[in-house]
Amino acid sequence: MDHFSAVLTGIGASPGTASGTARTVHSLEFPAVRPGDILVCRTTDPAWTPLFGMAAAVITETGGMLSHAAIVARGYGADP
């Protein structure tokens, strides 16, 4: 099995680091997401709130420190 690491940079919405399996999410793909995964998506939707409870981190293409997703993810302990 091949193992690789990726480092993503950007403006963090909260301090910290996370590691885990990156899961690209395009819609309400709840069965594909496992506890400890890192959610990678263009943007989030309020219906995704249950995913924040199991994600190690959330990476979005759009948004920022004060976005709704960042605030909710911090509340769940995910590292946005």
All heavy atoms as a GROMACS GRO file, in nm:
protein
  567
    1MET      N    1   0.084  -0.117   0.000
    1MET     CA    2   0.000   0.000   0.000
    1MET      C    3   0.089   0.124   0.000
    1MET      O    4   0.181   0.136   0.079
    1MET     CB    5  -0.091   0.000   0.123
    1MET     CG    6  -0.173   0.125   0.132
    1MET     SD    7  -0.229   0.159   0.299
    1MET     CE    8  -0.390   0.102   0.300
    2ASP      N    9   0.063   0.214  -0.090
    2ASP     CA   10   0.138   0.339  -0.097
    2ASP      C   11   0.089   0.434   0.010
    2ASP      O   12  -0.028   0.441   0.040
    2ASP     CB   13   0.122   0.405  -0.234
    2ASP     CG   14   0.190   0.326  -0.343
    2ASP    OD1   15   0.285   0.253  -0.312
    2ASP    OD2   16   0.148   0.338  -0.460
    3HIS      N   17   0.181   0.509   0.066
    3HIS     CA   18   0.147   0.610   0.166
    3HIS      C   19   0.208   0.741   0.121
    3HIS      O   20   0.322   0.746   0.076
    3HIS     CB   21   0.203   0.570   0.303
    3HIS     CG   22   0.175   0.673   0.408
    3HIS    ND1   23   0.052   0.687   0.465
    3HIS    CD2   24   0.254   0.766   0.464
    3HIS    CE1   25   0.056   0.785   0.553
    3HIS    NE2   26   0.179   0.834   0.554
    4PHE      N   27   0.131   0.846   0.129
    4PHE     CA   28   0.184   0.976   0.094
    4PHE      C   29   0.126   1.079   0.188
    4PHE      O   30   0.025   1.057   0.254
    4PHE     CB   31   0.151   1.012  -0.052
    4PHE     CG   32   0.005   1.028  -0.079
    4PHE    CD1   33  -0.055   1.151  -0.070
    4PHE    CD2   34  -0.074   0.919  -0.113
    4PHE    CE1   35  -0.190   1.167  -0.095
    4PHE    CE2   36  -0.210   0.934  -0.138
    4PHE     CZ   37  -0.267   1.059  -0.129
    5SER      N   38   0.192   1.192   0.195
    5SER     CA   39   0.147   1.302   0.278
    5SER      C   40   0.129   1.425   0.191
    5SER      O   41   0.203   1.445   0.095
    5SER     CB   42   0.250   1.334   0.387
    5SER     OG   43   0.263   1.226   0.475
    6ALA      N   44   0.032   1.503   0.224
    6ALA     CA   45   0.008   1.628   0.155
    6ALA      C   46  -0.001   1.738   0.259
    6ALA      O   47  -0.053   1.717   0.368
    6ALA     CB   48  -0.121   1.622   0.074
    7VAL      N   49   0.049   1.851   0.224
    7VAL     CA   50   0.040   1.967   0.313
    7VAL      C   51  -0.036   2.074   0.238
    7VAL      O   52   0.000   2.112   0.127
    7VAL     CB   53   0.180   2.018   0.352
    7VAL    CG1   54   0.168   2.143   0.437
    7VAL    CG2   55   0.257   1.911   0.426
    8LEU      N   56  -0.145   2.119   0.297
    8LEU     CA   57  -0.224   2.226   0.239
    8LEU      C   58  -0.203   2.351   0.320
    8LEU      O   59  -0.192   2.346   0.443
    8LEU     CB   60  -0.373   2.188   0.238
    8LEU     CG   61  -0.408   2.060   0.162
    8LEU    CD1   62  -0.554   2.026   0.181
    8LEU    CD2   63  -0.374   2.076   0.016
    9THR      N   64  -0.197   2.462   0.252
    9THR     CA   65  -0.180   2.589   0.322
    9THR      C   66  -0.296   2.681   0.288
    9THR      O   67  -0.361   2.666   0.186
    9THR     CB   68  -0.047   2.657   0.285
    9THR    OG1   69  -0.047   2.683   0.144
    9THR    CG2   70   0.071   2.568   0.319
   10GLY      N   71  -0.316   2.776   0.373
   10GLY     CA   72  -0.422   2.873   0.353
   10GLY      C   73  -0.442   2.950   0.482
   10GLY      O   74  -0.358   2.946   0.572
   11ILE      N   75  -0.551   3.019   0.490
   11ILE     CA   76  -0.583   3.095   0.610
   11ILE      C   77  -0.669   3.007   0.700
   11ILE      O   78  -0.779   2.968   0.662
   11ILE     CB   79  -0.658   3.224   0.574
   11ILE    CG1   80  -0.569   3.310   0.485
   11ILE    CG2   81  -0.698   3.300   0.699
   11ILE    CD1   82  -0.640   3.429   0.424
   12GLY      N   83  -0.617   2.973   0.815
   12GLY     CA   84  -0.689   2.888   0.907
   12GLY      C   85  -0.799   2.962   0.980
   12GLY      O   86  -0.784   3.080   1.015
   13ALA      N   87  -0.909   2.894   1.003
   13ALA     CA   88  -1.019   2.955   1.078
   13ALA      C   89  -1.005   2.928   1.226
   13ALA      O   90  -1.076   2.984   1.307
   13ALA     CB   91  -1.152   2.901   1.027
   14SER      N   92  -0.914   2.837   1.262
   14SER     CA   93  -0.883   2.811   1.402
   14SER      C   94  -0.741   2.757   1.409
   14SER      O   95  -0.692   2.701   1.312
   14SER     CB   96  -0.983   2.714   1.465
   14SER     OG   97  -0.969   2.586   1.409
   15PRO      N   98  -0.677   2.771   1.523
   15PRO     CA   99  -0.540   2.721   1.534
   15PRO      C  100  -0.537   2.568   1.542
   15PRO      O  101  -0.636   2.506   1.579
   15PRO     CB  102  -0.491   2.783   1.665
   15PRO     CG  103  -0.614   2.803   1.746
   15PRO     CD  104  -0.722   2.835   1.646
   16GLY      N  105  -0.427   2.512   1.506
   16GLY     CA  106  -0.411   2.368   1.520
   16GLY      C  107  -0.376   2.300   1.390
   16GLY      O  108  -0.368   2.362   1.285
   17THR      N  109  -0.354   2.171   1.401
   17THR     CA  110  -0.325   2.087   1.285
   17THR      C  111  -0.411   1.962   1.295
   17THR      O  112  -0.461   1.928   1.401
   17THR     CB  113  -0.177   2.046   1.280
   17THR    OG1  114  -0.146   1.972   1.398
   17THR    CG2  115  -0.086   2.168   1.270
   18ALA      N  116  -0.426   1.896   1.184
   18ALA     CA  117  -0.503   1.773   1.181
   18ALA      C  118  -0.443   1.679   1.079
   18ALA      O  119  -0.380   1.723   0.982
   18ALA     CB  120  -0.649   1.801   1.147
   19SER      N  121  -0.463   1.553   1.100
   19SER     CA  122  -0.423   1.455   1.000
   19SER      C  123  -0.532   1.350   0.990
   19SER      O  124  -0.607   1.328   1.085
   19SER     CB  125  -0.289   1.391   1.037
   19SER     OG  126  -0.301   1.320   1.158
   20GLY      N  127  -0.542   1.291   0.876
   20GLY     CA  128  -0.644   1.190   0.852
   20GLY      C  129  -0.661   1.167   0.704
   20GLY      O  130  -0.590   1.226   0.623
   21THR      N  131  -0.754   1.085   0.668
   21THR     CA  132  -0.784   1.057   0.528
   21THR      C  133  -0.865   1.172   0.471
   21THR      O  134  -0.967   1.210   0.528
   21THR     CB  135  -0.863   0.925   0.515
   21THR    OG1  136  -0.783   0.820   0.570
   21THR    CG2  137  -0.895   0.894   0.370
   22ALA      N  138  -0.819   1.228   0.360
   22ALA     CA  139  -0.892   1.337   0.295
   22ALA      C  140  -1.008   1.278   0.216
   22ALA      O  141  -0.990   1.185   0.138
   22ALA     CB  142  -0.800   1.416   0.204
   23ARG      N  143  -1.127   1.330   0.240
   23ARG     CA  144  -1.246   1.287   0.166
   23ARG      C  145  -1.304   1.408   0.094
   23ARG      O  146  -1.345   1.505   0.157
   23ARG     CB  147  -1.354   1.235   0.261
   23ARG     CG  148  -1.314   1.117   0.342
   23ARG     CD  149  -1.343   0.988   0.269
   23ARG     NE  150  -1.302   0.879   0.358
   23ARG     CZ  151  -1.259   0.765   0.317
   23ARG    NH1  152  -1.252   0.740   0.188
   23ARG    NH2  153  -1.223   0.672   0.402
   24THR      N  154  -1.304   1.403  -0.038
   24THR     CA  155  -1.367   1.509  -0.116
   24THR      C  156  -1.517   1.486  -0.112
   24THR      O  157  -1.564   1.378  -0.147
   24THR     CB  158  -1.316   1.509  -0.261
   24THR    OG1  159  -1.174   1.522  -0.259
   24THR    CG2  160  -1.376   1.624  -0.339
   25VAL      N  161  -1.590   1.587  -0.070
   25VAL     CA  162  -1.735   1.576  -0.055
   25VAL      C  163  -1.801   1.677  -0.149
   25VAL      O  164  -1.767   1.794  -0.149
   25VAL     CB  165  -1.776   1.605   0.092
   25VAL    CG1  166  -1.926   1.594   0.109
   25VAL    CG2  167  -1.705   1.508   0.186
   26HIS      N  168  -1.893   1.626  -0.230
   26HIS     CA  169  -1.964   1.711  -0.326
   26HIS      C  170  -2.110   1.731  -0.289
   26HIS      O  171  -2.174   1.823  -0.335
   26HIS     CB  172  -1.957   1.650  -0.466
   26HIS     CG  173  -1.818   1.635  -0.518
   26HIS    ND1  174  -1.742   1.741  -0.560
   26HIS    CD2  175  -1.740   1.525  -0.532
   26HIS    CE1  176  -1.623   1.698  -0.598
   26HIS    NE2  177  -1.619   1.567  -0.581
   27SER      N  178  -2.164   1.641  -0.208
   27SER     CA  179  -2.305   1.648  -0.170
   27SER      C  180  -2.322   1.578  -0.036
   27SER      O  181  -2.224   1.554   0.033
   27SER     CB  182  -2.392   1.581  -0.277
   27SER     OG  183  -2.358   1.445  -0.289
   28LEU      N  184  -2.441   1.544   0.000
   28LEU     CA  185  -2.466   1.478   0.128
   28LEU      C  186  -2.421   1.332   0.121
   28LEU      O  187  -2.502   1.239   0.124
   28LEU     CB  188  -2.614   1.487   0.164
   28LEU     CG  189  -2.665   1.627   0.191
   28LEU    CD1  190  -2.815   1.626   0.217
   28LEU    CD2  191  -2.593   1.688   0.309
   29GLU      N  192  -2.290   1.312   0.114
   29GLU     CA  193  -2.231   1.179   0.102
   29GLU      C  194  -2.195   1.125   0.240
   29GLU      O  195  -2.082   1.087   0.266
   29GLU     CB  196  -2.108   1.184   0.014
   29GLU     CG  197  -2.138   1.233  -0.127
   29GLU     CD  198  -2.011   1.264  -0.204
   29GLU    OE1  199  -1.901   1.235  -0.157
   29GLU    OE2  200  -2.024   1.318  -0.314
   30PHE      N  201  -2.289   1.124   0.333
   30PHE     CA  202  -2.261   1.082   0.469
   30PHE      C  203  -2.200   0.942   0.479
   30PHE      O  204  -2.108   0.922   0.557
   30PHE     CB  205  -2.386   1.090   0.555
   30PHE     CG  206  -2.432   1.230   0.585
   30PHE    CD1  207  -2.370   1.342   0.531
   30PHE    CD2  208  -2.539   1.251   0.667
   30PHE    CE1  209  -2.412   1.470   0.559
   30PHE    CE2  210  -2.584   1.379   0.697
   30PHE     CZ  211  -2.520   1.489   0.643
   31PRO      N  212  -2.247   0.843   0.402
   31PRO     CA  213  -2.189   0.709   0.418
   31PRO      C  214  -2.040   0.702   0.381
   31PRO      O  215  -1.968   0.618   0.430
   31PRO     CB  216  -2.271   0.622   0.324
   31PRO     CG  217  -2.398   0.695   0.305
   31PRO     CD  218  -2.362   0.841   0.313
   32ALA      N  219  -1.994   0.792   0.294
   32ALA     CA  220  -1.855   0.790   0.249
   32ALA      C  221  -1.761   0.850   0.353
   32ALA      O  222  -1.641   0.826   0.348
   32ALA     CB  223  -1.841   0.865   0.117
   33VAL      N  224  -1.811   0.926   0.447
   33VAL     CA  225  -1.728   0.995   0.546
   33VAL      C  226  -1.719   0.910   0.672
   33VAL      O  227  -1.819   0.862   0.724
   33VAL     CB  228  -1.785   1.135   0.578
   33VAL    CG1  229  -1.701   1.205   0.682
   33VAL    CG2  230  -1.795   1.218   0.451
   34ARG      N  231  -1.596   0.893   0.720
   34ARG     CA  232  -1.572   0.814   0.841
   34ARG      C  233  -1.515   0.904   0.951
   34ARG      O  234  -1.453   1.006   0.921
   34ARG     CB  235  -1.474   0.701   0.809
   34ARG     CG  236  -1.531   0.605   0.708
   34ARG     CD  237  -1.452   0.478   0.702
   34ARG     NE  238  -1.524   0.378   0.626
   34ARG     CZ  239  -1.507   0.357   0.497
   34ARG    NH1  240  -1.422   0.428   0.429
   34ARG    NH2  241  -1.575   0.263   0.436
   35PRO      N  242  -1.532   0.865   1.076
   35PRO     CA  243  -1.475   0.945   1.186
   35PRO      C  244  -1.324   0.965   1.166
   35PRO      O  245  -1.252   0.873   1.130
   35PRO     CB  246  -1.502   0.860   1.310
   35PRO     CG  247  -1.625   0.781   1.273
   35PRO     CD  248  -1.608   0.750   1.125
   36GLY      N  249  -1.280   1.089   1.187
   36GLY     CA  250  -1.139   1.123   1.173
   36GLY      C  251  -1.098   1.168   1.034
   36GLY      O  252  -0.984   1.209   1.014
   37ASP      N  253  -1.191   1.163   0.938
   37ASP     CA  254  -1.160   1.209   0.802
   37ASP      C  255  -1.146   1.360   0.799
   37ASP      O  256  -1.200   1.432   0.884
   37ASP     CB  257  -1.271   1.169   0.704
   37ASP     CG  258  -1.268   1.022   0.666
   37ASP    OD1  259  -1.170   0.954   0.701
   37ASP    OD2  260  -1.365   0.977   0.602
   38ILE      N  261  -1.077   1.408   0.698
   38ILE     CA  262  -1.068   1.550   0.671
   38ILE      C  263  -1.159   1.578   0.553
   38ILE      O  264  -1.139   1.522   0.444
   38ILE     CB  265  -0.924   1.593   0.641
   38ILE    CG1  266  -0.837   1.566   0.764
   38ILE    CG2  267  -0.918   1.739   0.599
   38ILE    CD1  268  -0.691   1.591   0.746
   39LEU      N  269  -1.260   1.661   0.574
   39LEU     CA  270  -1.354   1.694   0.467
   39LEU      C  271  -1.292   1.800   0.377
   39LEU      O  272  -1.245   1.903   0.425
   39LEU     CB  273  -1.484   1.749   0.525
   39LEU     CG  274  -1.557   1.661   0.626
   39LEU    CD1  275  -1.686   1.730   0.670
   39LEU    CD2  276  -1.585   1.525   0.570
   40VAL      N  277  -1.293   1.775   0.248
   40VAL     CA  278  -1.241   1.869   0.149
   40VAL      C  279  -1.356   1.900   0.054
   40VAL      O  280  -1.412   1.809  -0.007
   40VAL     CB  281  -1.122   1.810   0.070
   40VAL    CG1  282  -1.070   1.909  -0.032
   40VAL    CG2  283  -1.012   1.766   0.166
   41CYS      N  284  -1.395   2.027   0.045
   41CYS     CA  285  -1.510   2.063  -0.038
   41CYS      C  286  -1.499   2.208  -0.084
   41CYS      O  287  -1.420   2.286  -0.033
   41CYS     CB  288  -1.640   2.043   0.041
   41CYS     SG  289  -1.639   2.121   0.203
   42ARG      N  290  -1.578   2.240  -0.183
   42ARG     CA  291  -1.581   2.378  -0.233
   42ARG      C  292  -1.641   2.470  -0.128
   42ARG      O  293  -1.588   2.573  -0.095
   42ARG     CB  294  -1.660   2.386  -0.364
   42ARG     CG  295  -1.671   2.526  -0.419
   42ARG     CD  296  -1.710   2.528  -0.565
   42ARG     NE  297  -1.740   2.661  -0.612
   42ARG     CZ  298  -1.652   2.759  -0.626
   42ARG    NH1  299  -1.527   2.738  -0.595
   42ARG    NH2  300  -1.687   2.878  -0.669
   43THR      N  301  -1.755   2.432  -0.077
   43THR     CA  302  -1.825   2.506   0.026
   43THR      C  303  -1.908   2.406   0.105
   43THR      O  304  -1.918   2.291   0.066
   43THR     CB  305  -1.912   2.618  -0.034
   43THR    OG1  306  -1.966   2.698   0.071
   43THR    CG2  307  -2.023   2.563  -0.121
   44THR      N  308  -1.965   2.447   0.214
   44THR     CA  309  -2.048   2.356   0.292
   44THR      C  310  -2.193   2.402   0.289
   44THR      O  311  -2.225   2.507   0.236
   44THR     CB  312  -2.001   2.347   0.438
   44THR    OG1  313  -2.013   2.476   0.498
   44THR    CG2  314  -1.859   2.297   0.447
   45ASP      N  315  -2.277   2.321   0.348
   45ASP     CA  316  -2.420   2.346   0.354
   45ASP      C  317  -2.462   2.320   0.499
   45ASP      O  318  -2.406   2.232   0.563
   45ASP     CB  319  -2.489   2.247   0.258
   45ASP     CG  320  -2.637   2.268   0.250
   45ASP    OD1  321  -2.706   2.228   0.346
   45ASP    OD2  322  -2.684   2.321   0.149
   46PRO      N  323  -2.560   2.393   0.552
   46PRO     CA  324  -2.603   2.365   0.690
   46PRO      C  325  -2.645   2.220   0.713
   46PRO      O  326  -2.632   2.169   0.823
   46PRO     CB  327  -2.721   2.460   0.710
   46PRO     CG  328  -2.691   2.576   0.620
   46PRO     CD  329  -2.626   2.512   0.498
   47ALA      N  330  -2.687   2.151   0.610
   47ALA     CA  331  -2.726   2.010   0.624
   47ALA      C  332  -2.605   1.921   0.653
   47ALA      O  333  -2.621   1.807   0.694
   47ALA     CB  334  -2.795   1.961   0.498
   48TRP      N  335  -2.485   1.973   0.636
   48TRP     CA  336  -2.364   1.895   0.660
   48TRP      C  337  -2.322   1.898   0.806
   48TRP      O  338  -2.223   1.835   0.845
   48TRP     CB  339  -2.249   1.949   0.577
   48TRP     CG  340  -2.265   1.935   0.429
   48TRP    CD1  341  -2.381   1.916   0.359
   48TRP    CD2  342  -2.161   1.940   0.333
   48TRP    NE1  343  -2.354   1.910   0.225
   48TRP    CE2  344  -2.220   1.925   0.206
   48TRP    CE3  345  -2.024   1.958   0.342
   48TRP    CZ2  346  -2.145   1.925   0.089
   48TRP    CZ3  347  -1.950   1.959   0.225
   48TRP    CH2  348  -2.011   1.942   0.100
   49THR      N  349  -2.395   1.968   0.890
   49THR     CA  350  -2.358   1.982   1.031
   49THR      C  351  -2.324   1.848   1.098
   49THR      O  352  -2.226   1.842   1.172
   49THR     CB  353  -2.469   2.056   1.108
   49THR    OG1  354  -2.488   2.185   1.047
   49THR    CG2  355  -2.433   2.076   1.253
   50PRO      N  356  -2.396   1.738   1.074
   50PRO     CA  357  -2.358   1.611   1.136
   50PRO      C  358  -2.216   1.564   1.099
   50PRO      O  359  -2.151   1.496   1.176
   50PRO     CB  360  -2.462   1.512   1.086
   50PRO     CG  361  -2.581   1.597   1.052
   50PRO     CD  362  -2.523   1.726   1.002
   51LEU      N  363  -2.169   1.602   0.980
   51LEU     CA  364  -2.034   1.562   0.939
   51LEU      C  365  -1.927   1.630   1.024
   51LEU      O  366  -1.821   1.574   1.047
   51LEU     CB  367  -2.011   1.597   0.792
   51LEU     CG  368  -2.096   1.523   0.690
   51LEU    CD1  369  -2.066   1.573   0.549
   51LEU    CD2  370  -2.074   1.374   0.699
   52PHE      N  371  -1.955   1.752   1.072
   52PHE     CA  372  -1.856   1.825   1.151
   52PHE      C  373  -1.827   1.753   1.282
   52PHE      O  374  -1.719   1.767   1.338
   52PHE     CB  375  -1.902   1.967   1.178
   52PHE     CG  376  -1.913   2.054   1.056
   52PHE    CD1  377  -1.994   2.165   1.057
   52PHE    CD2  378  -1.844   2.025   0.941
   52PHE    CE1  379  -2.005   2.247   0.946
   52PHE    CE2  380  -1.855   2.105   0.828
   52PHE     CZ  381  -1.935   2.216   0.831
   53GLY      N  382  -1.924   1.679   1.332
   53GLY     CA  383  -1.905   1.608   1.457
   53GLY      C  384  -1.808   1.491   1.446
   53GLY      O  385  -1.752   1.446   1.546
   54MET      N  386  -1.786   1.441   1.326
   54MET     CA  387  -1.695   1.327   1.309
   54MET      C  388  -1.568   1.364   1.234
   54MET      O  389  -1.474   1.285   1.232
   54MET     CB  390  -1.767   1.212   1.240
   54MET     CG  391  -1.809   1.240   1.098
   54MET     SD  392  -1.861   1.092   1.009
   54MET     CE  393  -2.027   1.074   1.062
   55ALA      N  394  -1.561   1.482   1.177
   55ALA     CA  395  -1.444   1.521   1.099
   55ALA      C  396  -1.329   1.568   1.187
   55ALA      O  397  -1.350   1.632   1.290
   55ALA     CB  398  -1.481   1.633   1.002
   56ALA      N  399  -1.207   1.536   1.146
   56ALA     CA  400  -1.088   1.586   1.214
   56ALA      C  401  -1.063   1.731   1.174
   56ALA      O  402  -1.011   1.810   1.251
   56ALA     CB  403  -0.966   1.501   1.180
   57ALA      N  404  -1.102   1.765   1.051
   57ALA     CA  405  -1.084   1.901   0.999
   57ALA      C  406  -1.174   1.920   0.878
   57ALA      O  407  -1.222   1.823   0.820
   57ALA     CB  408  -0.938   1.926   0.960
   58VAL      N  409  -1.195   2.046   0.842
   58VAL     CA  410  -1.275   2.081   0.725
   58VAL      C  411  -1.194   2.179   0.642
   58VAL      O  412  -1.147   2.281   0.694
   58VAL     CB  413  -1.410   2.145   0.765
   58VAL    CG1  414  -1.491   2.181   0.642
   58VAL    CG2  415  -1.488   2.054   0.858
   59ILE      N  416  -1.178   2.149   0.514
   59ILE     CA  417  -1.106   2.239   0.424
   59ILE      C  418  -1.205   2.280   0.315
   59ILE      O  419  -1.262   2.194   0.247
   59ILE     CB  420  -0.984   2.170   0.360
   59ILE    CG1  421  -0.886   2.128   0.468
   59ILE    CG2  422  -0.919   2.261   0.257
   59ILE    CD1  423  -0.772   2.043   0.417
   60THR      N  424  -1.226   2.411   0.301
   60THR     CA  425  -1.315   2.461   0.198
   60THR      C  426  -1.239   2.556   0.106
   60THR      O  427  -1.141   2.616   0.145
   60THR     CB  428  -1.436   2.537   0.257
   60THR    OG1  429  -1.390   2.649   0.330
   60THR    CG2  430  -1.519   2.447   0.346
   61GLU      N  431  -1.288   2.566  -0.016
   61GLU     CA  432  -1.228   2.657  -0.113
   61GLU      C  433  -1.273   2.800  -0.086
   61GLU      O  434  -1.200   2.895  -0.112
   61GLU     CB  435  -1.270   2.614  -0.254
   61GLU     CG  436  -1.202   2.690  -0.364
   61GLU     CD  437  -1.240   2.637  -0.501
   61GLU    OE1  438  -1.262   2.516  -0.515
   61GLU    OE2  439  -1.247   2.719  -0.593
   62THR      N  440  -1.394   2.816  -0.036
   62THR     CA  441  -1.448   2.948  -0.006
   62THR      C  442  -1.484   2.956   0.141
   62THR      O  443  -1.500   2.855   0.208
   62THR     CB  444  -1.574   2.978  -0.091
   62THR    OG1  445  -1.674   2.882  -0.056
   62THR    CG2  446  -1.544   2.971  -0.238
   63GLY      N  447  -1.495   3.076   0.191
   63GLY     CA  448  -1.532   3.096   0.332
   63GLY      C  449  -1.418   3.163   0.406
   63GLY      O  450  -1.321   3.208   0.348
   64GLY      N  451  -1.430   3.170   0.535
   64GLY     CA  452  -1.328   3.235   0.615
   64GLY      C  453  -1.353   3.212   0.763
   64GLY      O  454  -1.439   3.133   0.802
   65MET      N  455  -1.277   3.283   0.845
   65MET     CA  456  -1.282   3.266   0.989
   65MET      C  457  -1.422   3.288   1.048
   65MET      O  458  -1.457   3.226   1.147
   65MET     CB  459  -1.186   3.362   1.057
   65MET     CG  460  -1.042   3.338   1.026
   65MET     SD  461  -0.941   3.464   1.103
   65MET     CE  462  -0.892   3.375   1.248
   66LEU      N  463  -1.497   3.378   0.989
   66LEU     CA  464  -1.628   3.412   1.043
   66LEU      C  465  -1.744   3.350   0.966
   66LEU      O  466  -1.859   3.383   0.990
   66LEU     CB  467  -1.645   3.564   1.049
   66LEU     CG  468  -1.541   3.636   1.137
   66LEU    CD1  469  -1.561   3.786   1.131
   66LEU    CD2  470  -1.549   3.586   1.280
   67SER      N  471  -1.712   3.258   0.876
   67SER     CA  472  -1.820   3.193   0.800
   67SER      C  473  -1.899   3.101   0.892
   67SER      O  474  -1.849   3.054   0.994
   67SER     CB  475  -1.762   3.113   0.683
   67SER     OG  476  -1.695   2.998   0.731
   68HIS      N  477  -2.021   3.075   0.853
   68HIS     CA  478  -2.108   2.988   0.932
   68HIS      C  479  -2.043   2.851   0.952
   68HIS      O  480  -2.042   2.797   1.063
   68HIS     CB  481  -2.244   2.974   0.865
   68HIS     CG  482  -2.338   2.888   0.941
   68HIS    ND1  483  -2.358   2.756   0.909
   68HIS    CD2  484  -2.415   2.914   1.049
   68HIS    CE1  485  -2.444   2.705   0.994
   68HIS    NE2  486  -2.481   2.798   1.080
   69ALA      N  487  -1.987   2.795   0.847
   69ALA     CA  488  -1.925   2.663   0.857
   69ALA      C  489  -1.810   2.662   0.957
   69ALA      O  490  -1.795   2.569   1.035
   69ALA     CB  491  -1.875   2.617   0.720
   70ALA      N  492  -1.727   2.765   0.956
   70ALA     CA  493  -1.614   2.772   1.048
   70ALA      C  494  -1.661   2.780   1.193
   70ALA      O  495  -1.608   2.712   1.281
   70ALA     CB  496  -1.525   2.892   1.015
   71ILE      N  497  -1.762   2.859   1.217
   71ILE     CA  498  -1.815   2.874   1.354
   71ILE      C  499  -1.874   2.741   1.402
   71ILE      O  500  -1.848   2.697   1.514
   71ILE     CB  501  -1.918   2.988   1.358
   71ILE    CG1  502  -1.848   3.121   1.334
   71ILE    CG2  503  -1.993   2.988   1.491
   71ILE    CD1  504  -1.942   3.237   1.304
   72VAL      N  505  -1.953   2.677   1.318
   72VAL     CA  506  -2.015   2.550   1.356
   72VAL      C  507  -1.908   2.442   1.375
   72VAL      O  508  -1.913   2.366   1.470
   72VAL     CB  509  -2.122   2.507   1.253
   72VAL    CG1  510  -2.174   2.368   1.281
   72VAL    CG2  511  -2.237   2.608   1.252
   73ALA      N  512  -1.811   2.434   1.285
   73ALA     CA  513  -1.706   2.333   1.294
   73ALA      C  514  -1.627   2.352   1.424
   73ALA      O  515  -1.594   2.253   1.491
   73ALA     CB  516  -1.614   2.339   1.174
   74ARG      N  517  -1.595   2.474   1.460
   74ARG     CA  518  -1.525   2.498   1.586
   74ARG      C  519  -1.609   2.452   1.704
   74ARG      O  520  -1.557   2.395   1.801
   74ARG     CB  521  -1.490   2.646   1.601
   74ARG     CG  522  -1.369   2.689   1.523
   74ARG     CD  523  -1.319   2.827   1.564
   74ARG     NE  524  -1.417   2.931   1.540
   74ARG     CZ  525  -1.426   3.002   1.428
   74ARG    NH1  526  -1.340   2.981   1.329
   74ARG    NH2  527  -1.517   3.096   1.415
   75GLY      N  528  -1.739   2.472   1.697
   75GLY     CA  529  -1.828   2.427   1.804
   75GLY      C  530  -1.827   2.277   1.822
   75GLY      O  531  -1.845   2.225   1.931
   76TYR      N  532  -1.806   2.204   1.712
   76TYR     CA  533  -1.800   2.059   1.717
   76TYR      C  534  -1.660   2.007   1.745
   76TYR      O  535  -1.640   1.888   1.760
   76TYR     CB  536  -1.849   1.998   1.585
   76TYR     CG  537  -1.997   1.981   1.579
   76TYR    CD1  538  -2.079   2.082   1.530
   76TYR    CD2  539  -2.057   1.865   1.626
   76TYR    CE1  540  -2.217   2.067   1.525
   76TYR    CE2  541  -2.194   1.849   1.622
   76TYR     CZ  542  -2.273   1.950   1.571
   76TYR     OH  543  -2.409   1.935   1.567
   77GLY      N  544  -1.563   2.095   1.745
   77GLY     CA  545  -1.426   2.053   1.771
   77GLY      C  546  -1.348   2.017   1.647
   77GLY      O  547  -1.231   1.982   1.656
   78ALA      N  548  -1.409   2.027   1.529
   78ALA     CA  549  -1.334   2.005   1.407
   78ALA      C  550  -1.245   2.125   1.384
   78ALA      O  551  -1.278   2.236   1.424
   78ALA     CB  552  -1.428   1.986   1.288
   79ASP      N  553  -1.134   2.104   1.322
   79ASP     CA  554  -1.039   2.211   1.297
   79ASP      C  555  -1.064   2.267   1.158
   79ASP      O  556  -1.022   2.207   1.060
   79ASP     CB  557  -0.897   2.154   1.306
   79ASP     CG  558  -0.792   2.260   1.326
   79ASP    OD1  559  -0.828   2.375   1.358
   79ASP    OD2  560  -0.675   2.228   1.310
   80PRO      N  561  -1.140   2.380   1.146
   80PRO     CA  562  -1.170   2.432   1.012
   80PRO      C  563  -1.053   2.505   0.951
   80PRO      O  564  -0.967   2.552   1.017
   80PRO     CB  565  -1.286   2.527   1.035
   80PRO     CG  566  -1.279   2.566   1.177
   80PRO     CD  567  -1.204   2.457   1.249
   0.00000   0.00000   0.00000
